Amino acid sequence: MRYLILVFLISITFANGLNAQESNFSSISTTFSGSDAWRDWSISTSNGSGSLRTTFSGDDGWKKWNAYLPKASVTIETVFSGDDAWQYWRFYYDNINGTIRTVFSGTDAWKSWDVTDGKTTLRVSTVFSGDESWNDWNVSGPNGTIRINTRFSGSGSWKDWNINDNMPDVNQVLKFAAIFPCIYSGAVRFRR
């Protein structure tokens, strides 16, 4: 009986340790200024810093990204090519593979996304409607919410984002995959 209790206590301690290693996101900002600032980002989390960078250069640079998070490296890339490629992405990390897809089609498709790893689905949506709706987002799921909004207003506001992460029991890779379309949508609106 003592053995079972000991195994139970060790299991709980180990599970709590795994949860403690998950990161809560607090901000993401461009690393540089200028017209190519959208290619390189700095990420702040409760467990340290990370980065997000395009893999390719040139006009196709937006199609594949590498994110380096505390204790995780993630690749995000479009599934298809062409003008609508931005509507459907895949992300990869170790044994986690998932998708980032627009919920609807049409000109406002960028305002609502489903992000899933096959087990958990997060809904990413703009908080408001209108031309400036890209600067305030909500991520909802079965275990909390994340609020993402621009830190400043004006033409350069897409470069600095606050993240209020209230989703403690969700894998950091899945949470980052949900943050990605918010940041991407803001940067793309600037580039147009």
C-alpha positions as CSV (number, residue, x, y, z in Angstrom):
1,M,0.0,0.0,0.0
2,R,2.8,2.4,0.8
3,Y,4.4,1.6,-2.5
4,L,1.1,2.6,-4.3
5,I,0.9,5.9,-2.4
6,L,4.5,6.7,-3.1
7,V,4.0,6.0,-6.9
8,F,0.9,8.2,-6.8
9,L,2.7,11.1,-5.1
10,I,5.6,10.9,-7.5
11,S,3.2,10.9,-10.5
12,I,1.4,14.0,-9.2
13,T,4.7,15.8,-8.6
14,F,5.9,14.8,-12.1
15,A,2.7,16.0,-13.7
16,N,2.8,19.3,-11.8
17,G,6.4,19.8,-12.9
18,L,5.4,19.3,-16.5
19,N,2.7,21.9,-16.2
20,A,5.2,24.3,-14.6
21,Q,7.4,24.0,-17.7
22,E,4.6,25.3,-20.0
23,S,5.1,28.9,-20.9
24,N,2.6,31.7,-20.6
25,F,3.1,34.3,-23.4
26,S,3.3,38.0,-22.5
27,S,4.4,39.8,-25.7
28,I,5.7,39.6,-29.2
29,S,7.5,42.5,-31.0
30,T,9.5,42.9,-34.2
31,T,13.2,42.7,-33.7
32,F,14.1,45.3,-36.2
33,S,12.4,48.4,-37.7
34,G,11.9,49.1,-41.4
35,S,9.9,47.6,-44.2
36,D,11.2,44.0,-43.5
37,A,10.5,44.1,-39.8
38,W,7.7,41.6,-40.3
39,R,10.3,38.9,-41.0
40,D,11.8,38.7,-37.5
41,W,10.1,38.8,-34.1
42,S,11.0,38.5,-30.4
43,I,8.7,36.5,-28.1
44,S,8.5,37.0,-24.3
45,T,7.2,34.2,-22.1
46,S,7.1,33.3,-18.4
47,N,9.9,30.9,-19.0
48,G,12.2,33.1,-21.1
49,S,12.4,34.5,-24.5
50,G,12.1,33.1,-28.0
51,S,11.9,34.2,-31.6
52,L,9.8,33.9,-34.8
53,R,11.5,34.2,-38.2
54,T,10.7,33.6,-41.8
55,T,12.6,30.8,-43.4
56,F,12.7,32.1,-47.0
57,S,13.7,35.5,-48.4
58,G,12.0,37.4,-51.2
59,D,8.3,37.5,-51.9
60,D,7.6,34.0,-50.7
61,G,9.2,34.7,-47.3
62,W,5.8,34.7,-45.5
63,K,5.0,31.1,-46.4
64,K,7.3,29.3,-43.9
65,W,8.3,30.3,-40.4
66,N,10.5,28.9,-37.6
67,A,9.6,29.7,-34.0
68,Y,12.0,29.1,-31.1
69,L,10.2,28.9,-27.8
70,P,11.6,27.9,-24.4
71,K,12.3,24.2,-24.8
72,A,10.5,23.9,-28.2
73,S,11.2,24.6,-31.9
74,V,8.1,24.9,-34.1
75,T,7.8,25.1,-37.9
76,I,4.7,26.8,-39.4
77,E,4.1,26.6,-43.2
78,T,1.4,27.1,-45.7
79,V,-0.2,23.9,-47.0
80,F,-0.9,25.1,-50.5
81,S,0.6,27.7,-52.8
82,G,-1.2,30.6,-54.6
83,D,-3.1,33.7,-53.5
84,D,-5.2,31.8,-50.9
85,A,-2.3,29.9,-49.3
86,W,-2.5,32.2,-46.2
87,Q,-5.8,30.6,-45.2
88,Y,-4.4,27.1,-44.4
89,W,-1.2,26.4,-42.4
90,R,0.4,23.4,-40.7
91,F,2.6,23.5,-37.6
92,Y,5.1,20.8,-36.5
93,Y,6.9,20.2,-33.3
94,D,8.2,16.8,-32.1
95,N,5.1,14.6,-32.1
96,I,2.7,17.5,-32.3
97,N,1.3,18.3,-35.7
98,G,-1.6,20.6,-36.2
99,T,-3.4,23.0,-38.5
100,I,-4.3,26.7,-38.6
101,R,-7.3,27.4,-40.8
102,T,-9.7,30.2,-41.5
103,V,-13.2,29.3,-40.4
104,F,-14.9,31.1,-43.3
105,S,-13.9,32.1,-46.9
106,G,-14.1,35.5,-48.5
107,T,-12.5,38.9,-47.8
108,D,-13.1,38.7,-44.0
109,A,-11.7,35.1,-43.7
110,W,-8.7,36.4,-41.8
111,K,-10.9,37.4,-38.8
112,S,-11.7,33.9,-37.6
113,W,-9.4,30.8,-37.3
114,D,-9.5,27.3,-35.9
115,V,-6.2,26.0,-34.5
116,T,-6.0,22.3,-33.6
117,D,-3.4,19.7,-32.7
118,G,-6.0,16.9,-33.2
119,K,-6.9,16.8,-29.6
120,T,-7.7,20.4,-28.6
121,T,-9.2,23.1,-30.8
122,L,-8.7,26.8,-30.1
123,R,-10.9,29.5,-31.8
124,V,-9.1,32.7,-32.8
125,S,-11.3,35.7,-33.6
126,T,-11.1,39.5,-33.8
127,V,-12.8,41.2,-30.8
128,F,-14.2,44.0,-32.9
129,S,-15.3,44.5,-36.5
130,G,-14.2,47.1,-39.0
131,D,-11.0,48.2,-40.6
132,E,-9.0,48.2,-37.4
133,S,-10.2,44.9,-36.1
134,W,-6.9,43.2,-36.8
135,N,-5.4,44.9,-33.7
136,D,-7.4,43.1,-31.0
137,W,-7.9,39.3,-30.8
138,N,-9.4,36.7,-28.5
139,V,-8.3,33.0,-28.4
140,S,-10.8,30.7,-26.7
141,G,-10.6,27.0,-25.8
142,P,-11.8,24.5,-23.3
143,N,-9.1,25.7,-20.7
144,G,-9.2,29.5,-20.8
145,T,-8.6,32.4,-23.0
146,I,-5.8,34.5,-24.5
147,R,-6.2,38.2,-25.4
148,I,-3.8,39.6,-27.9
149,N,-3.8,43.3,-28.8
150,T,-1.4,45.9,-30.2
151,R,0.6,47.9,-27.7
152,F,0.3,51.1,-29.6
153,S,-1.9,52.8,-32.2
154,G,-0.9,54.2,-35.6
155,S,0.7,52.8,-38.7
156,G,3.5,50.9,-36.8
157,S,1.1,49.3,-34.2
158,W,1.4,45.9,-35.8
159,K,5.1,45.7,-34.6
160,D,4.3,45.4,-30.8
161,W,1.7,43.1,-29.2
162,N,0.6,42.5,-25.6
163,I,-0.5,39.0,-24.8
164,N,-2.7,38.2,-21.8
165,D,-2.4,34.4,-21.5
166,N,-5.0,32.9,-19.3
167,M,-4.7,29.4,-20.7
168,P,-2.3,27.7,-18.2
169,D,-3.0,24.0,-19.0
170,V,-2.6,24.2,-22.8
171,N,0.6,23.2,-24.5
172,Q,2.8,26.2,-25.4
173,V,3.1,25.1,-29.0
174,L,-0.7,25.0,-29.6
175,K,-1.0,28.4,-27.9
176,F,1.7,29.9,-30.1
177,A,0.1,28.4,-33.2
178,A,-3.1,30.3,-32.1
179,I,-1.1,33.6,-31.6
180,F,0.5,33.3,-35.0
181,P,-2.5,34.2,-37.2
182,C,-3.1,37.3,-35.2
183,I,0.5,38.6,-35.7
184,Y,0.5,37.4,-39.3
185,S,-2.8,39.2,-40.1
186,G,-1.5,42.5,-38.6
187,A,1.8,42.3,-40.5
188,V,0.1,41.4,-43.8
189,R,-2.3,44.4,-43.5
190,F,0.7,46.6,-43.2
191,R,2.5,45.1,-46.2
192,R,-0.5,45.7,-48.6
